[in-house]
């Protein structure tokens, strides 16, 4: 479980670094703060973190597409950038998907008491 949280945190920090380079300090703060939602052991926080990861993966894909297009137009090599950003997007997507495991869902309950059999 800690590996899942660590992968998510690394993904959030990478996205924060992207926004820092762009000068968007509000998004940097949100990226840094997002993993703190793991402290709330509620189902809504886990779902919200998953949605953030999926949105981050989409952001990386959009950034990769823009960068590839820009480099192609200027005649610069673009394959390394595409591979790197594609890998980051896949890792971010994986971080979100891993939050949907049984272990994570058991830890992050809906706040209701478990129902007994019978």
N, C-alpha and C positions, 0 to 999 in steps of 0.2 A: 504494500500500500504506500509506503514512503517513497518508493521509486516512482509511482504514478504522480504523487504530489511534487516530487523533485522535477520530473519532466515537465509538468505543467508550469512550475515556477520558472524554469529555464526558458520555456517558451514565452512566458509573460515578460521576462526581463529582456529577451531578444526583441520583442515587439516594442518595449519601452525604449530600447536603444535606437530603434528605427525612428520612433517619434522624437527622441532627443536630437537626433541628427537633423530632423525636419524643423526643430525649434518649437514643437508643440508640447509645452510643459504640463498642460492639463492632462493630456493623454499619457504622458510619462508617469504622472502621479497615479492615474487610474491603473496603469499596467503594474506598477509597483504594489498598489494596494489590493489588486484582485486576488492574489493568493492568500491574503488574510481571511478571505471568506471560507477557507478550509477550517478555520477555528469555530465557525458556526456549524454544528453538526445537524443541520436541517436539510431536508431533501431539496428545498427551493434553492439553497446556496449551491448545491452540487449541480443542479440543472442550469443555473445561471452561469456557473463556471464553464460548463460544457458549451453553452451558447457563445460565451466569450471566446472559447478556443476555436470554435467553428468560424466565427467572424474574423478572428485573427488569421486563420488559414486562408480565408477568402481575401483578406487584405494582402497577404504575402503573394498570392497568385496574381492579384491586380498589380502589385508593385513589380513583380517579375515581368509581366506582360508589357508594362510601360517602359521598364528598363531595356528589355530586349528590343522593343520598337525604336527607342531612342538610339541605342547603340547600332542597330542596323542602318538607320538613317545617316548616322555619322561615319559609317564604315569601320567601326570599332568591333573587336571580337566580343561576342555576346554569349557564347555557349557556357563559359564558366559561371557567369552571373546567373544564367537560367538554371543551371544545375544546383548551385548553392541556394538560391531562393526557393527552388522547387523542393529541395531537401528540407529546408526550414519549414515550408508549408506542410509537407508530409509529417514532420515531427510534431508540429502544432496540432494537426488533425489527429494524429495518434494520441497525443496528450488528452484531447477531448474525448476520444473514443474509449480510452482506458478508464475514464471516470465513470463509465457505464457498466463496470464490472459488478458482479454479485457482492464482492467484498466491500466495495465503495457504497453500494446501495444499502447494505446491512448497517454500515457505520452511520450513514446519513439518512436517518429515518424521517418520516413525515410528522413525527411528534406524537403519534397515536400509540396507544398501548398495543402490543401484539395480541392477536386473537388466538384463543385456544381452540383445540380440536373438539368437535362435538358440541 
